[in-house]
Amino acid sequence: MSNISEAEDKLIERVSREFELPPVTVQALLDLESEFPNMSARSAKSRLTRRVEEVISAGLGSKD
């Protein structure tokens, strides 16, 4: 993985193993932070929930 620290890489690997998700999916979930910088904005929570579901579904689909 590029542009991430060794600590972040280890965290991604650990979470990936623990939740049985591809590392790219874990990284995509972490990247959502930049997509939703203001959680108090109107409908941000529902949009974030929808995006998390999309990312996880895509990640689970890529494992098969």
N, CA, C and O atoms as a Tripos MOL2 file, in Angstrom:
@<TRIPOS>MOLECULE
protein
  256   255    64     0     0
PROTEIN
NO_CHARGES

@<TRIPOS>ATOM
      1 N           0.8450   -1.1730    0.0000 N.3       1 MET1
      2 CA          0.0000    0.0000    0.0000 C.3       1 MET1
      3 C           0.8880    1.2340    0.0000 C.2       1 MET1
      4 O           1.8810    1.2950    0.7250 O.2       1 MET1
      5 N           0.5340    2.1960   -0.8000 N.am      2 SER2
      6 CA          1.3800    3.3620   -0.9520 C.3       2 SER2
      7 C           0.9030    4.5140   -0.0820 C.2       2 SER2
      8 O          -0.2720    4.6270    0.2680 O.2       2 SER2
      9 N           1.8770    5.3690    0.2520 N.am      3 ASN3
     10 CA          1.5930    6.6040    0.9800 C.3       3 ASN3
     11 C           0.9720    6.4030    2.3610 C.2       3 ASN3
     12 O           0.2550    7.2790    2.8450 O.2       3 ASN3
     13 N           1.2340    5.2720    2.9970 N.am      4 ILE4
     14 CA          0.7700    5.0880    4.3670 C.3       4 ILE4
     15 C           1.9560    4.6530    5.2150 C.2       4 ILE4
     16 O           2.9110    4.0640    4.7090 O.2       4 ILE4
     17 N           1.8880    4.9420    6.4870 N.am      5 SER5
     18 CA          2.9860    4.6010    7.3780 C.3       5 SER5
     19 C           2.9730    3.1110    7.6960 C.2       5 SER5
     20 O           1.9930    2.4090    7.4480 O.2       5 SER5
     21 N           4.0760    2.6570    8.2440 N.am      6 GLU6
     22 CA          4.1790    1.2520    8.6440 C.3       6 GLU6
     23 C           3.1250    0.9150    9.7020 C.2       6 GLU6
     24 O           2.5480   -0.1710    9.6790 O.2       6 GLU6
     25 N           2.8760    1.8420   10.6250 N.am      7 ALA7
     26 CA          1.8590    1.6160   11.6600 C.3       7 ALA7
     27 C           0.4760    1.4810   11.0390 C.2       7 ALA7
     28 O          -0.3040    0.6150   11.4350 O.2       7 ALA7
     29 N           0.1690    2.3380   10.0620 N.am      8 GLU8
     30 CA         -1.1290    2.2470    9.3790 C.3       8 GLU8
     31 C          -1.2450    0.9360    8.6150 C.2       8 GLU8
     32 O          -2.3010    0.3050    8.6080 O.2       8 GLU8
     33 N          -0.1570    0.5310    7.9750 N.am      9 ASP9
     34 CA         -0.1520   -0.7240    7.2260 C.3       9 ASP9
     35 C          -0.4150   -1.9060    8.1570 C.2       9 ASP9
     36 O          -1.1850   -2.8040    7.8160 O.2       9 ASP9
     37 N           0.2180   -1.9080    9.3240 N.am     10 LYS10
     38 CA          0.0010   -2.9840   10.2960 C.3      10 LYS10
     39 C          -1.4380   -2.9830   10.8050 C.2      10 LYS10
     40 O          -2.0390   -4.0430   10.9770 O.2      10 LYS10
     41 N          -1.9880   -1.7990   11.0440 N.am     11 LEU11
     42 CA         -3.3780   -1.6910   11.4880 C.3      11 LEU11
     43 C          -4.3170   -2.2570   10.4240 C.2      11 LEU11
     44 O          -5.2320   -3.0190   10.7370 O.2      11 LEU11
     45 N          -4.0870   -1.8860    9.1870 N.am     12 ILE12
     46 CA         -4.9230   -2.3800    8.0890 C.3      12 ILE12
     47 C          -4.8380   -3.8970    7.9980 C.2      12 ILE12
     48 O          -5.8590   -4.5640    7.8240 O.2      12 ILE12
     49 N          -3.6430   -4.4460    8.1120 N.am     13 GLU13
     50 CA         -3.4730   -5.9000    8.0710 C.3      13 GLU13
     51 C          -4.2180   -6.5770    9.2190 C.2      13 GLU13
     52 O          -4.8860   -7.5920    9.0160 O.2      13 GLU13
     53 N          -4.1040   -6.0160   10.4230 N.am     14 ARG14
     54 CA         -4.7610   -6.6110   11.5940 C.3      14 ARG14
     55 C          -6.2830   -6.5760   11.4440 C.2      14 ARG14
     56 O          -6.9540   -7.5820   11.6740 O.2      14 ARG14
     57 N          -6.8170   -5.4380   11.0650 N.am     15 VAL15
     58 CA         -8.2660   -5.3050   10.8920 C.3      15 VAL15
     59 C          -8.7430   -6.2160    9.7650 C.2      15 VAL15
     60 O          -9.8060   -6.8290    9.8580 O.2      15 VAL15
     61 N          -7.9580   -6.2950    8.7180 N.am     16 SER16
     62 CA         -8.3000   -7.1570    7.5850 C.3      16 SER16
     63 C          -8.4330   -8.6160    8.0270 C.2      16 SER16
     64 O          -9.3870   -9.3010    7.6580 O.2      16 SER16
     65 N          -7.4740   -9.0780    8.8120 N.am     17 ARG17
     66 CA         -7.5370  -10.4610    9.3210 C.3      17 ARG17
     67 C          -8.7070  -10.6470   10.2780 C.2      17 ARG17
     68 O          -9.4550  -11.6190   10.1740 O.2      17 ARG17
     69 N          -8.8600   -9.7170   11.2010 N.am     18 GLU18
     70 CA         -9.8880   -9.8410   12.2350 C.3      18 GLU18
     71 C         -11.2960   -9.8800   11.6480 C.2      18 GLU18
     72 O         -12.1400  -10.6470   12.1120 O.2      18 GLU18
     73 N         -11.5510   -9.0690   10.6430 N.am     19 PHE19
     74 CA        -12.8960   -8.9830   10.0730 C.3      19 PHE19
     75 C         -13.0280   -9.6960    8.7300 C.2      19 PHE19
     76 O         -14.0710   -9.6380    8.0790 O.2      19 PHE19
     77 N         -11.9480  -10.3710    8.3270 N.am     20 GLU20
     78 CA        -11.9360  -11.1500    7.0840 C.3      20 GLU20
     79 C         -12.3540  -10.3050    5.8810 C.2      20 GLU20
     80 O         -13.1930  -10.7030    5.0730 O.2      20 GLU20
     81 N         -11.7460   -9.1390    5.7930 N.am     21 LEU21
     82 CA        -11.9640   -8.2270    4.6700 C.3      21 LEU21
     83 C         -10.6410   -8.0430    3.9310 C.2      21 LEU21
     84 O          -9.5780   -8.0840    4.5500 O.2      21 LEU21
     85 N         -10.6940   -7.8440    2.6320 N.am     22 PRO22
     86 CA         -9.4550   -7.5530    1.9010 C.3      22 PRO22
     87 C          -8.8400   -6.2420    2.4070 C.2      22 PRO22
     88 O          -9.5720   -5.3130    2.7500 O.2      22 PRO22
     89 N          -7.5180   -6.1580    2.4570 N.am     23 PRO23
     90 CA         -6.8780   -4.9190    2.9110 C.3      23 PRO23
     91 C          -7.3430   -3.6870    2.1280 C.2      23 PRO23
     92 O          -7.4590   -2.6020    2.6970 O.2      23 PRO23
     93 N          -7.6050   -3.8460    0.8500 N.am     24 VAL24
     94 CA         -8.0610   -2.7090    0.0440 C.3      24 VAL24
     95 C          -9.4180   -2.2000    0.5420 C.2      24 VAL24
     96 O          -9.7040   -1.0060    0.4390 O.2      24 VAL24
     97 N         -10.2430   -3.0810    1.0730 N.am     25 THR25
     98 CA        -11.5440   -2.6840    1.6130 C.3      25 THR25
     99 C         -11.3670   -1.8990    2.9060 C.2      25 THR25
    100 O         -12.0360   -0.8890    3.1280 O.2      25 THR25
    101 N         -10.4680   -2.3690    3.7510 N.am     26 VAL26
    102 CA        -10.1920   -1.6530    5.0040 C.3      26 VAL26
    103 C          -9.6640   -0.2530    4.6800 C.2      26 VAL26
    104 O         -10.0700    0.7290    5.3020 O.2      26 VAL26
    105 N          -8.7610   -0.1690    3.7080 N.am     27 GLN27
    106 CA         -8.2360    1.1370    3.3060 C.3      27 GLN27
    107 C          -9.3520    2.0200    2.7600 C.2      27 GLN27
    108 O          -9.3900    3.2160    3.0490 O.2      27 GLN27
    109 N         -10.2510    1.4510    1.9830 N.am     28 ALA28
    110 CA        -11.3760    2.2210    1.4310 C.3      28 ALA28
    111 C         -12.2660    2.7570    2.5500 C.2      28 ALA28
    112 O         -12.7700    3.8770    2.4670 O.2      28 ALA28
    113 N         -12.4560    1.9550    3.5920 N.am     29 LEU29
    114 CA        -13.2510    2.4240    4.7350 C.3      29 LEU29
    115 C         -12.5580    3.5930    5.4290 C.2      29 LEU29
    116 O         -13.2020    4.5740    5.7990 O.2      29 LEU29
    117 N         -11.2520    3.4840    5.6000 N.am     30 LEU30
    118 CA        -10.5050    4.5830    6.2200 C.3      30 LEU30
    119 C         -10.5460    5.8350    5.3490 C.2      30 LEU30
    120 O         -10.5830    6.9530    5.8620 O.2      30 LEU30
    121 N         -10.5380    5.6480    4.0470 N.am     31 ASP31
    122 CA        -10.5730    6.7850    3.1220 C.3      31 ASP31
    123 C         -11.8920    7.5470    3.1680 C.2      31 ASP31
    124 O         -11.9630    8.6890    2.7160 O.2      31 ASP31
    125 N         -12.9280    6.9300    3.7060 N.am     32 LEU32
    126 CA        -14.2190    7.6170    3.8010 C.3      32 LEU32
    127 C         -14.1330    8.8620    4.6820 C.2      32 LEU32
    128 O         -14.9610    9.7660    4.5720 O.2      32 LEU32
    129 N         -13.1350    8.9050    5.5490 N.am     33 GLU33
    130 CA        -12.9640   10.0800    6.4130 C.3      33 GLU33
    131 C         -12.8470   11.3550    5.5810 C.2      33 GLU33
    132 O         -13.4160   12.3860    5.9380 O.2      33 GLU33
    133 N         -12.1170   11.2850    4.4850 N.am     34 SER34
    134 CA        -11.9570   12.4850    3.6550 C.3      34 SER34
    135 C         -13.2150   12.7920    2.8480 C.2      34 SER34
    136 O         -13.4440   13.9370    2.4590 O.2      34 SER34
    137 N         -14.0220   11.7730    2.6010 N.am     35 GLU35
    138 CA        -15.2670   11.9700    1.8590 C.3      35 GLU35
    139 C         -16.3430   12.6290    2.7380 C.2      35 GLU35
    140 O         -17.2550   13.2820    2.2320 O.2      35 GLU35
    141 N         -16.2220   12.4480    4.0490 N.am     36 PHE36
    142 CA        -17.2150   12.9760    4.9880 C.3      36 PHE36
    143 C         -16.5270   13.7800    6.0920 C.2      36 PHE36
    144 O         -16.5020   13.3480    7.2440 O.2      36 PHE36
    145 N         -15.9690   14.9420    5.7540 N.am     37 PRO37
    146 CA        -15.2420   15.7180    6.7590 C.3      37 PRO37
    147 C         -16.1390   16.4000    7.7890 C.2      37 PRO37
    148 O         -15.6720   16.7740    8.8650 O.2      37 PRO37
    149 N         -17.4190   16.5640    7.4700 N.am     38 ASN38
    150 CA        -18.3310   17.2670    8.3750 C.3      38 ASN38
    151 C         -19.5460   16.3860    8.6570 C.2      38 ASN38
    152 O         -20.5160   16.3870    7.8990 O.2      38 ASN38
    153 N         -19.4830   15.6440    9.7440 N.am     39 MET39
    154 CA        -20.5760   14.7220   10.0710 C.3      39 MET39
    155 C         -21.8140   15.4410   10.5920 C.2      39 MET39
    156 O         -22.8660   14.8200   10.7450 O.2      39 MET39
    157 N         -21.7080   16.7340   10.8670 N.am     40 SER40
    158 CA        -22.9010   17.4630   11.2900 C.3      40 SER40
    159 C         -23.6600   18.0480   10.0970 C.2      40 SER40
    160 O         -24.7170   18.6560   10.2650 O.2      40 SER40
    161 N         -23.1180   17.8610    8.9010 N.am     41 ALA41
    162 CA        -23.8130   18.3350    7.7000 C.3      41 ALA41
    163 C         -25.0880   17.5210    7.4880 C.2      41 ALA41
    164 O         -25.1880   16.3640    7.8970 O.2      41 ALA41
    165 N         -26.0380   18.1500    6.8510 N.am     42 ARG42
    166 CA        -27.3310   17.5110    6.6050 C.3      42 ARG42
    167 C         -27.1530   16.1890    5.8530 C.2      42 ARG42
    168 O         -26.4740   16.1420    4.8270 O.2      42 ARG42
    169 N         -27.7490   15.1450    6.3540 N.am     43 SER43
    170 CA        -27.7770   13.7790    5.8020 C.3      43 SER43
    171 C         -26.4110   13.0990    5.7270 C.2      43 SER43
    172 O         -26.2750   12.0700    5.0640 O.2      43 SER43
    173 N         -25.4000   13.6550    6.3940 N.am     44 ALA44
    174 CA        -24.0680   13.0550    6.3490 C.3      44 ALA44
    175 C         -24.0570   11.6510    6.9390 C.2      44 ALA44
    176 O         -23.4170   10.7550    6.3870 O.2      44 ALA44
    177 N         -24.7520   11.4470    8.0450 N.am     45 LYS45
    178 CA        -24.7340   10.1340    8.6960 C.3      45 LYS45
    179 C         -25.3810    9.0670    7.8250 C.2      45 LYS45
    180 O         -24.8660    7.9540    7.7240 O.2      45 LYS45
    181 N         -26.4890    9.3920    7.2050 N.am     46 SER46
    182 CA        -27.1450    8.3980    6.3500 C.3      46 SER46
    183 C         -26.3160    8.1280    5.0970 C.2      46 SER46
    184 O         -26.2570    6.9910    4.6290 O.2      46 SER46
    185 N         -25.6740    9.1650    4.5490 N.am     47 ARG47
    186 CA        -24.8210    8.9560    3.3760 C.3      47 ARG47
    187 C         -23.5910    8.1320    3.7420 C.2      47 ARG47
    188 O         -23.1660    7.2740    2.9690 O.2      47 ARG47
    189 N         -23.0140    8.3910    4.9250 N.am     48 LEU48
    190 CA        -21.8650    7.6100    5.3750 C.3      48 LEU48
    191 C         -22.2620    6.1510    5.5670 C.2      48 LEU48
    192 O         -21.5390    5.2510    5.1400 O.2      48 LEU48
    193 N         -23.3890    5.9150    6.1980 N.am     49 THR49
    194 CA        -23.8660    4.5450    6.4030 C.3      49 THR49
    195 C         -24.0110    3.8250    5.0690 C.2      49 THR49
    196 O         -23.6030    2.6730    4.9270 O.2      49 THR49
    197 N         -24.5890    4.5050    4.1080 N.am     50 ARG50
    198 CA        -24.7750    3.9180    2.7760 C.3      50 ARG50
    199 C         -23.4240    3.6040    2.1220 C.2      50 ARG50
    200 O         -23.2560    2.5430    1.5210 O.2      50 ARG50
    201 N         -22.4620    4.5280    2.2400 N.am     51 ARG51
    202 CA        -21.1340    4.3160    1.6490 C.3      51 ARG51
    203 C         -20.4010    3.1660    2.3370 C.2      51 ARG51
    204 O         -19.7330    2.3760    1.6700 O.2      51 ARG51
    205 N         -20.5160    3.0640    3.6600 N.am     52 VAL52
    206 CA        -19.8840    1.9570    4.3820 C.3      52 VAL52
    207 C         -20.4550    0.6360    3.8830 C.2      52 VAL52
    208 O         -19.7070   -0.3080    3.6300 O.2      52 VAL52
    209 N         -21.7660    0.5650    3.7420 N.am     53 GLU53
    210 CA        -22.4040   -0.6520    3.2310 C.3      53 GLU53
    211 C         -21.9000   -0.9830    1.8350 C.2      53 GLU53
    212 O         -21.6310   -2.1470    1.5360 O.2      53 GLU53
    213 N         -21.7680    0.0210    0.9790 N.am     54 GLU54
    214 CA        -21.2840   -0.2000   -0.3860 C.3      54 GLU54
    215 C         -19.8550   -0.7280   -0.3950 C.2      54 GLU54
    216 O         -19.5390   -1.6730   -1.1170 O.2      54 GLU54
    217 N         -18.9980   -0.1170    0.4070 N.am     55 VAL55
    218 CA        -17.5920   -0.5170    0.4510 C.3      55 VAL55
    219 C         -17.4590   -1.9450    0.9680 C.2      55 VAL55
    220 O         -16.7160   -2.7440    0.3990 O.2      55 VAL55
    221 N         -18.1740   -2.2690    2.0390 N.am     56 ILE56
    222 CA        -18.0900   -3.6180    2.6050 C.3      56 ILE56
    223 C         -18.6640   -4.6410    1.6370 C.2      56 ILE56
    224 O         -18.0720   -5.7030    1.4450 O.2      56 ILE56
    225 N         -19.7910   -4.3480    1.0330 N.am     57 SER57
    226 CA        -20.3830   -5.2740    0.0610 C.3      57 SER57
    227 C         -19.4340   -5.5270   -1.1000 C.2      57 SER57
    228 O         -19.2620   -6.6680   -1.5300 O.2      57 SER57
    229 N         -18.8250   -4.4770   -1.6030 N.am     58 ALA58
    230 CA        -17.8700   -4.6270   -2.7020 C.3      58 ALA58
    231 C         -16.6670   -5.4570   -2.2500 C.2      58 ALA58
    232 O         -16.1650   -6.2920   -3.0030 O.2      58 ALA58
    233 N         -16.2110   -5.2230   -1.0270 N.am     59 GLY59
    234 CA        -15.0700   -5.9690   -0.5020 C.3      59 GLY59
    235 C         -15.3730   -7.4350   -0.3020 C.2      59 GLY59
    236 O         -14.5390   -8.2910   -0.5980 O.2      59 GLY59
    237 N         -16.5490   -7.7310    0.1950 N.am     60 LEU60
    238 CA        -16.9340   -9.1300    0.3820 C.3      60 LEU60
    239 C         -17.0930   -9.8150   -0.9610 C.2      60 LEU60
    240 O         -16.7540  -10.9900   -1.1050 O.2      60 LEU60
    241 N         -17.6020   -9.0980   -1.9340 N.am     61 GLY61
    242 CA        -17.7500   -9.6570   -3.2730 C.3      61 GLY61
    243 C         -16.4120   -9.9430   -3.9210 C.2      61 GLY61
    244 O         -16.2930  -10.8850   -4.7050 O.2      61 GLY61
    245 N         -15.3990   -9.1430   -3.6050 N.am     62 SER62
    246 CA        -14.0900   -9.3410   -4.2240 C.3      62 SER62
    247 C         -13.3190  -10.4970   -3.6010 C.2      62 SER62
    248 O         -12.3150  -10.9380   -4.1610 O.2      62 SER62
    249 N         -13.7710  -10.9970   -2.4510 N.am     63 LYS63
    250 CA        -13.1000  -12.1380   -1.8140 C.3      63 LYS63
    251 C         -13.4090  -13.4400   -2.5180 C.2      63 LYS63
    252 O         -12.6130  -14.3770   -2.4510 O.2      63 LYS63
    253 N         -14.5620  -13.5240   -3.2020 N.am     64 ASP64
    254 CA        -14.9810  -14.7810   -3.8190 C.3      64 ASP64
    255 C         -14.1950  -15.1030   -5.0600 C.2      64 ASP64
    256 O         -14.4340  -16.1320   -5.6920 O.2      64 ASP64
@<TRIPOS>BOND
     1     1     2 1
     2     2     3 1
     3     3     4 2
     4     3     5 am
     5     5     6 1
     6     6     7 1
     7     7     8 2
     8     7     9 am
     9     9    10 1
    10    10    11 1
    11    11    12 2
    12    11    13 am
    13    13    14 1
    14    14    15 1
    15    15    16 2
    16    15    17 am
    17    17    18 1
    18    18    19 1
    19    19    20 2
    20    19    21 am
    21    21    22 1
    22    22    23 1
    23    23    24 2
    24    23    25 am
    25    25    26 1
    26    26    27 1
    27    27    28 2
    28    27    29 am
    29    29    30 1
    30    30    31 1
    31    31    32 2
    32    31    33 am
    33    33    34 1
    34    34    35 1
    35    35    36 2
    36    35    37 am
    37    37    38 1
    38    38    39 1
    39    39    40 2
    40    39    41 am
    41    41    42 1
    42    42    43 1
    43    43    44 2
    44    43    45 am
    45    45    46 1
    46    46    47 1
    47    47    48 2
    48    47    49 am
    49    49    50 1
    50    50    51 1
    51    51    52 2
    52    51    53 am
    53    53    54 1
    54    54    55 1
    55    55    56 2
    56    55    57 am
    57    57    58 1
    58    58    59 1
    59    59    60 2
    60    59    61 am
    61    61    62 1
    62    62    63 1
    63    63    64 2
    64    63    65 am
    65    65    66 1
    66    66    67 1
    67    67    68 2
    68    67    69 am
    69    69    70 1
    70    70    71 1
    71    71    72 2
    72    71    73 am
    73    73    74 1
    74    74    75 1
    75    75    76 2
    76    75    77 am
    77    77    78 1
    78    78    79 1
    79    79    80 2
    80    79    81 am
    81    81    82 1
    82    82    83 1
    83    83    84 2
    84    83    85 am
    85    85    86 1
    86    86    87 1
    87    87    88 2
    88    87    89 am
    89    89    90 1
    90    90    91 1
    91    91    92 2
    92    91    93 am
    93    93    94 1
    94    94    95 1
    95    95    96 2
    96    95    97 am
    97    97    98 1
    98    98    99 1
    99    99   100 2
   100    99   101 am
   101   101   102 1
   102   102   103 1
   103   103   104 2
   104   103   105 am
   105   105   106 1
   106   106   107 1
   107   107   108 2
   108   107   109 am
   109   109   110 1
   110   110   111 1
   111   111   112 2
   112   111   113 am
   113   113   114 1
   114   114   115 1
   115   115   116 2
   116   115   117 am
   117   117   118 1
   118   118   119 1
   119   119   120 2
   120   119   121 am
   121   121   122 1
   122   122   123 1
   123   123   124 2
   124   123   125 am
   125   125   126 1
   126   126   127 1
   127   127   128 2
   128   127   129 am
   129   129   130 1
   130   130   131 1
   131   131   132 2
   132   131   133 am
   133   133   134 1
   134   134   135 1
   135   135   136 2
   136   135   137 am
   137   137   138 1
   138   138   139 1
   139   139   140 2
   140   139   141 am
   141   141   142 1
   142   142   143 1
   143   143   144 2
   144   143   145 am
   145   145   146 1
   146   146   147 1
   147   147   148 2
   148   147   149 am
   149   149   150 1
   150   150   151 1
   151   151   152 2
   152   151   153 am
   153   153   154 1
   154   154   155 1
   155   155   156 2
   156   155   157 am
   157   157   158 1
   158   158   159 1
   159   159   160 2
   160   159   161 am
   161   161   162 1
   162   162   163 1
   163   163   164 2
   164   163   165 am
   165   165   166 1
   166   166   167 1
   167   167   168 2
   168   167   169 am
   169   169   170 1
   170   170   171 1
   171   171   172 2
   172   171   173 am
   173   173   174 1
   174   174   175 1
   175   175   176 2
   176   175   177 am
   177   177   178 1
   178   178   179 1
   179   179   180 2
   180   179   181 am
   181   181   182 1
   182   182   183 1
   183   183   184 2
   184   183   185 am
   185   185   186 1
   186   186   187 1
   187   187   188 2
   188   187   189 am
   189   189   190 1
   190   190   191 1
   191   191   192 2
   192   191   193 am
   193   193   194 1
   194   194   195 1
   195   195   196 2
   196   195   197 am
   197   197   198 1
   198   198   199 1
   199   199   200 2
   200   199   201 am
   201   201   202 1
   202   202   203 1
   203   203   204 2
   204   203   205 am
   205   205   206 1
   206   206   207 1
   207   207   208 2
   208   207   209 am
   209   209   210 1
   210   210   211 1
   211   211   212 2
   212   211   213 am
   213   213   214 1
   214   214   215 1
   215   215   216 2
   216   215   217 am
   217   217   218 1
   218   218   219 1
   219   219   220 2
   220   219   221 am
   221   221   222 1
   222   222   223 1
   223   223   224 2
   224   223   225 am
   225   225   226 1
   226   226   227 1
   227   227   228 2
   228   227   229 am
   229   229   230 1
   230   230   231 1
   231   231   232 2
   232   231   233 am
   233   233   234 1
   234   234   235 1
   235   235   236 2
   236   235   237 am
   237   237   238 1
   238   238   239 1
   239   239   240 2
   240   239   241 am
   241   241   242 1
   242   242   243 1
   243   243   244 2
   244   243   245 am
   245   245   246 1
   246   246   247 1
   247   247   248 2
   248   247   249 am
   249   249   250 1
   250   250   251 1
   251   251   252 2
   252   251   253 am
   253   253   254 1
   254   254   255 1
   255   255   256 2
@<TRIPOS>SUBSTRUCTURE
     1 MET1         2 RESIDUE 1 A MET
     2 SER2         6 RESIDUE 1 A SER
     3 ASN3        10 RESIDUE 1 A ASN
     4 ILE4        14 RESIDUE 1 A ILE
     5 SER5        18 RESIDUE 1 A SER
     6 GLU6        22 RESIDUE 1 A GLU
     7 ALA7        26 RESIDUE 1 A ALA
     8 GLU8        30 RESIDUE 1 A GLU
     9 ASP9        34 RESIDUE 1 A ASP
    10 LYS10       38 RESIDUE 1 A LYS
    11 LEU11       42 RESIDUE 1 A LEU
    12 ILE12       46 RESIDUE 1 A ILE
    13 GLU13       50 RESIDUE 1 A GLU
    14 ARG14       54 RESIDUE 1 A ARG
    15 VAL15       58 RESIDUE 1 A VAL
    16 SER16       62 RESIDUE 1 A SER
    17 ARG17       66 RESIDUE 1 A ARG
    18 GLU18       70 RESIDUE 1 A GLU
    19 PHE19       74 RESIDUE 1 A PHE
    20 GLU20       78 RESIDUE 1 A GLU
    21 LEU21       82 RESIDUE 1 A LEU
    22 PRO22       86 RESIDUE 1 A PRO
    23 PRO23       90 RESIDUE 1 A PRO
    24 VAL24       94 RESIDUE 1 A VAL
    25 THR25       98 RESIDUE 1 A THR
    26 VAL26      102 RESIDUE 1 A VAL
    27 GLN27      106 RESIDUE 1 A GLN
    28 ALA28      110 RESIDUE 1 A ALA
    29 LEU29      114 RESIDUE 1 A LEU
    30 LEU30      118 RESIDUE 1 A LEU
    31 ASP31      122 RESIDUE 1 A ASP
    32 LEU32      126 RESIDUE 1 A LEU
    33 GLU33      130 RESIDUE 1 A GLU
    34 SER34      134 RESIDUE 1 A SER
    35 GLU35      138 RESIDUE 1 A GLU
    36 PHE36      142 RESIDUE 1 A PHE
    37 PRO37      146 RESIDUE 1 A PRO
    38 ASN38      150 RESIDUE 1 A ASN
    39 MET39      154 RESIDUE 1 A MET
    40 SER40      158 RESIDUE 1 A SER
    41 ALA41      162 RESIDUE 1 A ALA
    42 ARG42      166 RESIDUE 1 A ARG
    43 SER43      170 RESIDUE 1 A SER
    44 ALA44      174 RESIDUE 1 A ALA
    45 LYS45      178 RESIDUE 1 A LYS
    46 SER46      182 RESIDUE 1 A SER
    47 ARG47      186 RESIDUE 1 A ARG
    48 LEU48      190 RESIDUE 1 A LEU
    49 THR49      194 RESIDUE 1 A THR
    50 ARG50      198 RESIDUE 1 A ARG
    51 ARG51      202 RESIDUE 1 A ARG
    52 VAL52      206 RESIDUE 1 A VAL
    53 GLU53      210 RESIDUE 1 A GLU
    54 GLU54      214 RESIDUE 1 A GLU
    55 VAL55      218 RESIDUE 1 A VAL
    56 ILE56      222 RESIDUE 1 A ILE
    57 SER57      226 RESIDUE 1 A SER
    58 ALA58      230 RESIDUE 1 A ALA
    59 GLY59      234 RESIDUE 1 A GLY
    60 LEU60      238 RESIDUE 1 A LEU
    61 GLY61      242 RESIDUE 1 A GLY
    62 SER62      246 RESIDUE 1 A SER
    63 LYS63      250 RESIDUE 1 A LYS
    64 ASP64      254 RESIDUE 1 A ASP
